[in-house]
Amino acid sequence: MRFTIGKDILPHEYKGAVFNTESADRLHWVRVAFSVLFAVFIVRTLQLGLQSNDYRKYNMNDRQIESRADVVDRNGVVLAKSVKSGNIKLFPPRVKEKDVNNVANVIHEIAPMDYSVADALNIIRSNRRGLYIKKNATEEQMKLIKLAHKKYDCFEIEQFTQRRYPQRNVFAHVVGFAGKDEGLEGVEFTYDKYLRENKDPLKLSIDSRVQNIFHEQLTVAMNKYNAKGAMGMLMNSSTGEMIAMVQLPDYDPNNINAIPVNTRRFKLMRDNFEMGSIFKIFNTALAYENGLQNKDYKIDEPLMIYDKFGRPAMRKPIDDVSSFKRDVVKKGGHKTLKAPEIMLYSCNVGSARIALDLPDGAQKEFFERINFNKPLQLEFGKTERAITYKTWGPTERATAAFGHGISVTPMHLLLAVNAMTNGGIYIYPTLLKRNIGAVRGERVLSSEISAKLRDIMFHIAEETTAKKARVKGIEVGGKTGTAEKRNRDGTTDKNRNSTVFTGIFPVSAPQYIIIVMLDEPQGTKESGGWKTAAWNAVPTAGAILDGIMPLLFE
């Protein structure tokens, strides 16, 4: 509807109307009421203005400070909170002689570790115009000073809001931290708009109890194996809820200025690693998809790859570790293995032969299917792009089969392995606690093949490299991976590697998936100098699982 003042609001034209005294009286009283209300408004405004000026003189006003919503874990434990704070300043010249002792007692009361009563008396009698007596004061300390200021008129509070992180280092890379006006890292950055515009806490899917156990055991492992770094994640296999995400070294978000910028980098999302034999899970899935699962593959001799001219295409042939040759080839008497056995015993030569037997383009298509060809756009951030081959010749196909030459982020790996084992659905993760409802996912593998892979992973945890991850009372399936790091010239460095374990449980119907990684672990006396995943990542995962099982199935 369109209004024209004086016409549409009063639609009937005023022509020859008789003056109505009753209406005039009503209008008169309306004007009187409006005048009274306007006068009250003016008086109150002047009062507030004078009061504000009086308070503002010493910054004692109780103005509403802009804050952010709390961040809590799935059980309501506070992970980030905005807390009122302030710097308290004393103006000695304003202290009256009769109030000196009382003011000194107030100073001692709010900062007993900093000032004795004698110290307080000395600064009151100094010639200084003003000085800070307490920085980052608590709300209780500020309340006390406000009461004292009303009596003695000698204090000032520079009030502000601080973002505090009660869990300190444990949630550093997940929660991140906020600056003066906005979130800068982690959840504080990703959900900045919500945190600024809402009062209700942001409830994460992370369980602080589980997170603390991850942090504790990864710290133990990092020290025990003298590792450069350690990482771990736990996710609900069907809902995609992240239950734990820990990365070491970490930092205290309450004191970010003391930490190197590189330490803040969320490597679980932003750094690529070669994952070694974990990739045999994908290679075995491809074998099943292409009907190669029952074919016998020769595994008792190294495999050299040749180019189209018959020349060696590699510096050295593909081979297996000495323990495989000793236990499987020599003691076991195996000269050939089928695809499930190749994954069970983690055979490089057999995995390469399967890959060379696949149709052209099969590996490339499979890795694209599980998103290894792009960065992941997740609701809580973007991952780094995985590093894969541009061309897929025989050498690339063979080495990709056992996880060399392709680098992915730990998050890429977690989601891909989960899809291989949860029935074949690629689930997108969340850091928010999910209610019952639809979960975003895509089918990338048949449920039948997924069940076959779970069975092999169960036998790996029971019989071979992942035995130290077993936990009483629940069936765990797993796979290990060890990858030598590369030098700048592309050659491998046998002195530096990364190790990883991925596990699922319960095997028959996985509810959770775990990944544990160690960056450049060293051999120990206990391991006989070995620094492969079976000797460090696996027992670390076992210690974590032993601690969290009662919490997950309580």
N, C-alpha and C positions, 0 to 999 in steps of 0.2 A: 504494500500500500504506500502511496506517495502522499506526503503531507505538505500543505502550504500553510504557514502560520497565519492564523486569523481566519482561515477559510475551511481547511479540512478538519482542524481540531474543533471549530465551531461551524459546522457545515451549513447552517441556515443563516442567510443574510440578515443583518440587523436593519430592518426597515420599519419605521413608524412604530417601534415597540414602546409600550408604556413602562415608565420607570418603576422598578420593583424594589421597595424599601427593605423587604425581608432579605433579598439577595445582597443588597448593599451592606446590611449589618453583618452578614456572614463574611463578606470580603474584608470588612473592617477588622473582625476578630482574627482572621487568617493573617492579615498584615501585622497585627499586634504580636501574635504567636511567633511569626517569623522573625520579628525584630528582637524578641526576647532570646530566641535560640541563637541568633547571630551575635548578640551581645555576650552570651555565655561562651560561645566559641572563641570570640576575641579575647576574653579574659583568660580562658584556659590556655590559649596559645601563648599569651604573654607570660603566664606562670611557668609553662614548660620551657619557654625560651630563657627566662631568667634562671630557672633551675639548671638547665643544660649548661648555661654559661658558668654557673657557680661550680658545677661538677667538672666541667671541661678544664677549668682553671688548673686542676691538679690531676686530670685524667682519671677521675674517680667515677665516671658515669658507668651505669650498668647497661650499656648499649648491647643489642643483640649482635653477636659476632657471627659472621658467616661460617658455617661448618659443613662437614660431609657426613653422610650416613655411615654407620658402623659397618665393618665387614666381619662376618662370623662364620664359623665352620658349620657343618651339617647338624651339629648338636647344640649350636648356640654359643660356643666358646668364642670370645672376642679376639679377633686377629688384627683389627685396625680400629682406632677410635679417635675422635676429635676431643681434645681436652683443653679446657680454658686454662691459660697460664698468663704470666706477666712478669715484668721486671720491676722490682720495688726500689724506689729511690727516696733517699732522705735529704731534706734541706736543713742543715744545722742552724742557719741564721733564723729560721722560723720557730725554733724550739724556745719557748718561754722558760725563764729560769725556774719557775715553780713546777714545770713539767719535766725537767731534765731527767730525774730518776725514773719517772714513769715511762718515758720514751725509751730510756736505756733498757728497761725491763722488757718492753715490747720487742725491741731489736733482738735481744737475747732469746726471747721466746720463739720467734719465727726462724732464727738461724743459730741455734745453740752450739753447733759444731764450728761455726765461723766466728762468733763473738761471745765473749764473756760479758758480764755486766760492766766490768771495768773497761773492756775494749769499746763497748758501746758508748760509755761516758766520754772516752777519749775522742771518738769521732764526732760526737755531738758538740764538744767544746773546741773542735778544730775550726780553722778559718775557711774551710772549703764551702763553696756555695751549694754544692749538691754532689751526691755520690750514690752509686748503686750498692744496696746492702743485700739484695737477693735477686738472682736471675733465675728465670724459669720457675717461678714460685707456683705452688699448688693452689687449688681453689681455697683450701682451708686457710693457708697463709694469707691469701688475698682478702678473705673475709675478715681476718683479724686486723689487717692493716686498714681496711675501710672503716672499721669501728674506731680504731685508734686515730685515724685522720679526722673523724668527726669531733674528737675531743681535743686533739693537739695541733691540727692544721699544719702538718710538716712533712707529709708523705706524698708520693706520687706513684701511680701504677700505670705502666705502659702495658696495657692488656692486649692479648692476642690469643689465637687458638693454635695449638700444636697437634699434629697428627702423631699418635703414638702407636707402637706395635708391641703389644705385651709378649708375643711369642718370639720376638727378636729374630735371631738367625734362622730359626726352624722353617719359617714361611717366607724367607726373603725373596726368592725368585718367583714365587706364586703371587703373593700379595703385592710385592714391589713397594713403591713409596710415592708420596705426593709432594709437590712443591707448594709454594705459597698459594697459588690460585688453581692448580690443576694436577691431576695424576700424571706421573712421569714414567713409571714402570709397572709391569705386572697388572694385576686386577685393578689397581688404582688408576692405571692409564686406560685399560680396555673398557672398564665400566665407569669411566669418569662422569659421563652425563647423568647416569642413574645416581651416583654417589653425591653429586652436587644438587640434584633436584628432588631428592627423596629423604624422608626421615626414617622410614623402615629400614632395618639392616639388610645388607646384601648377603644372602645365605649361600655359601659355597658348598660344593659337593664333598670337599676335602674333610676327612676325619682327623682331627688334631692328634688323637691318640695314636692312630696308625702312622701319621706323619712323623711324630716324635720317635717312634720305633725305627722307621726308615732312617731318620737323621742319626740316631744313636749308632745303629749297626753299620751304616755307611762310613761314619766317622771312625769306628773301630777298624773297619777294613782298610780305609785309606792309610791309617797309621801302621797297621799290621803289615801291609804289603808295600808300604812306602810309595803309594800311588800318587800320581800327579792330580788326579781328580776322581770323583765317584758320583754316580747318578742312579736314581731309581724311581720307578713309577708303578702305581697300581690303579687299574681301571675296572669298573664293573663291565663285564663282557657284553651284556645285553642293553644296558641303558646308556653306556658311554660316560657315566659319571666318573670323574677323576677322584680317586680316594686318597692318593698320595702322589706328590711330585717333589723330589728332593734333589738338590744339586750341590756338590762341594767342589772347591771352596765356596763359601757363602759370605754373607756380610750382615751387619746389623743395620736395618733400615732406620733405626733411631739415630744413627751417626754415619750418614752416607758420605760425608766429606773425608772420612778416614779410609775409604775403600777405593782401590784402583777401579777405573771405569770398566776394564775388561772383566773383572769379577762379577759385575752386574749382568753380563750377557747371559741370557737364558739358553744354555747350550742344549737342553732337552728339545728346544724348538728351533734353535738357530745354528747349530753346528752339525756338520756331516761327518759320519764315520763309516769306514768299511766294517761290516758286521760279520765277516767270516762265515762260518758254517751254519749260522742261522738261516742263510739263504737256501740251504738244502731243503728246508720246508717248502719253499716255492718251487724248487726244482722237482721235488717229489710230486707236488700237486700237478705240475705240467706233465710228468710221466703218466700219472693216472688219467689226466684229460686226453692224452694222446695214445692211450692203450699200450704203454710201454712198461707197465708195472710188473709183468711176469717175465720179461726178457732177461736173460743172463748177460751180465757185463763183466768183462775181464778186468781184474783189479790187482793182480799180483805183480805188475810191472809198471814203471813210470810211463806216462803218456806224453809224447812229443807232438806238437802241432806243426804242420808244414803248410807253407804257402802254395799257391797254384803252380809254382815252378819247382816244387819239391824241396825247397830250402826250409830249414828250421825257422819257424815264425816266432819263436820264444827264445829267451836267453838260456833257459834250462827247462827240462820237461816237467810236467805236472806230476807231483809225487805226494805220498802220504807220510805222516809222522812215524817215527820209529816204533812207537807203541802199537800202532795199527798193524804194521808189518809183523811185529813179534806176536801179538795176541790173536789177530784175525787170520793173517796169511800163514804164518809159520805154525803156531799152536793150534789154530782152528782148522788149518788145512784148506782154507777157502782160496780158490783161484778165480771164481766168479761169484757175483752177488746180484740179486734182484733189487729193484728200486727201493722197496721198503727197508731192505737190509743195508743198502748203501746209506740211507739216512740214519738208520739205527747205529751203525758203526762209524758214521761220519767220514765216509770215504771220498776223498777228493777226485781220485782217478775215475771211480765209478760215476760220480756226479757229472764230471766233464763228458764222459762217454754218453750219458743220457742226453745232455744238452746238445751234443753234436748229432744226435739221432732225432731231434725234434724238427718239425717242419720249419722252413724259413719264416722268420718273423714271429714265431710263437712266443719267444721270450720277451721281445719288445712289446708285443700286444699285452702279454700278461702283466708286465711291470707297469704299463700304462693303466691297466685295469685296476691296479691297487695303488694308483696315484704316485708312483715313483718318478713320474715325468714332469712333475710340477710342484710348486709350493702349495701347502695346504692352507686354505682360507678358513680358519676355525673361528668359532664365536669368541674365543678369548685370545686371538692373535693369529699372525701369519707365520708359517714356518719358512725356513730356508728352502730353496729349490734343491732337490736331490741331484747328485752328479751321476749321470749315466752315460752310456756310450752313444756317440753320434752314428757310428757304423757298427754293424753286427756281423763281423767276420768270424771265422772259426775260433780264433784266439779269444775274442770278446765273449763269445757264447760259452766257451769252455770255462773261462775264469769266473764269469758271472754265476755259474752254477754252484760254486762254493764260496761266493761272497767276496770276491776280490775284483777290484776295478770299478765297482759301483759303490758310491757312498750315499747314505741317507741319514736323516735326522733320527734320533731315538723315537720321536713321535711318529714319524713315517713307519718305523719298524713295528712299534706297538700296535698301531691300527691295522697294519697288514697282517701280522701274525694273528691278531684277534679275529680277523675275517676268515683266516684259514681254519680256525678252530672252533668258532662259535656257531657253526652251521652254514657258514659261507656268506654272511652278511657283513658288509663294510659299514661299521657304525661310526658316526661322527661324534667326537667327544664333547663334553661340556664341563665347565668348572662350577656350574650352578646346580644346586640340589634339585633333582627332577621329581615331579609328581608322576603318578601313574598316567600313562598316555602314550601317544604315538612317538616313536623315536626315529629320527632321520637315518636311513640306511639304504644300501644298494646291494643286491646279490652279485657276488663276484666269483663264487665257487659253489659247486653242488654240495648239498648236505651230505651225500654219500661219501664223497672224497674227503670232506671235512672230518667225518667220523673216522676214516682210515688214518688221517694224519694225527688225530688225537690218540689213537691206539698206539701208533709208533712212538709218539712223544711220551706216553706212559711207560713203554718198555725202555726208553732212553733213561728215564728217571729211576727205573727199577734196576737196570742192568749195566748201563754204560756210563757216559761222562757226567750225567746229572744226578748221580746217586746221592750226593751230599745235600741235595735240596729236598729230600724226602722228609715228610712230617707225619708223625703218628696220628692215625685217626682219619686221614683224608688222602685220597688218591691224587697225586700231583703228576702232571706231564710236563716235560721240558725239553729244551734244546740249547746247546752251548755254541759259542762262536768265539774264535780268536783270530785277530787280523794284525799282521805286522804293519806298522806305520811306514809311510813313504818319505823319502828325502826329497829335497827340492828338485833333484834331477830325475825324479820318478822311480828311482831304485828303492827297494824295500830295506828297512832297517831292522835287523833281527834283534837288536837291543831294545826296541821300543814297540809295544803293541797295545791294543785295546782288547778287552775281554768282555763278553756279554752273556747273560743267561736270560732266557725268556721262559716263563712257566705259566701253566693254566691249571685251574682247580675249581671244583672237582672235575676229573677228566671226563666222566660220562656226560655231564651237562655243565660246561664251564660257567661259573658265575663271576670269576675274576681272572685277570691276566696281569702278570708281573714282569717287569724288566729291571735287571740290575746290571750296571756297567761300571768297569774300572778303567781308568785312563793311565796307561803306562805303569801297571803294577810290577813289582819286582819279585823274584823268587825268594823263598824262605827256606830255612833249615827243614821245616816240617814238610815242604813240598819237594825237597831234594833239588832245589834250584829251578824247578819248573814254574812257569808263570802263565800257563794257559788257563782258560776259563774254569776248567774242572777243579783247579786248585785255589781259585780266589773268588770269582763271581758266583760260582755255585754255592760254596759254603756260606758266603755272605747272604745270598738269597734264602738259604735254609734257616739261618739265624733270624732273618726278618720274618719269614713265614711262621716260624715257631712262636714268635711274639705276637703276631697279629691275628692268628687263627681264632683265639678265644673272643676277640673283639668283633670279627666279621661274622661269626656264627653264634653269637650270644643269644 
